[in-house]
Amino acid sequence: MNKIISTDRAPKAIGPYSQAYLCGNTLYCSGQIAINPETNEFINGGIEEQTSLIIKNIEGLLSAAGYTYDDVVKTTCFLADIKDFTVFNGLYEKAFISKPARSCAAVKELPKGALVEIEVIAVK
């Protein structure tokens, strides 16, 4: 059974996509940038503030589908500047303690001028 996951604990989709999509026992979460779900406004903080908010928003998406960080099997992470990797990685490892597979790359530009974007896949 396929199901669109929608929650107010994560930012509303800002385009023609779902916050997350449950396909069987696999949850695909759309990439998250630092948008406050209460205001739907992008926060202009530094890498620490943006990463921390994204981690909180991902928890909201996972929870809405009945998943936790322990169920995450793959992440894809995008950084606007690879120089932020050490700070980003320090925050990342506190949330993703189960050490899912990961890709992390520096990209030229992210939506809304974001410094970081994270997407996850979780399986039960």
C-alpha angles and dihedrals in degrees: 000000000000121000136178111230116216127174139163088224089079133042119281114253110270094203144020097309141086127255087235138346126214113208111179104309095336121096119202113196120198117238113281126215125182101286118146105233092209094058101017086227125134114243116226096207126130128272092283095052094043095047092047092052092047091052090051092048092050089053088055092052093046092048093049088060095042095256134121136202088268088067094057111111101170137023131186115202129190124195125192088211124025088210086076092060098099094051092042092048092051091057093040094055091055092059101034097051092150087066101227120195110280144193117196124181140165112240132193096242141354129204116283091007091289119175094212141019127188130190125184142198118204130187132193 
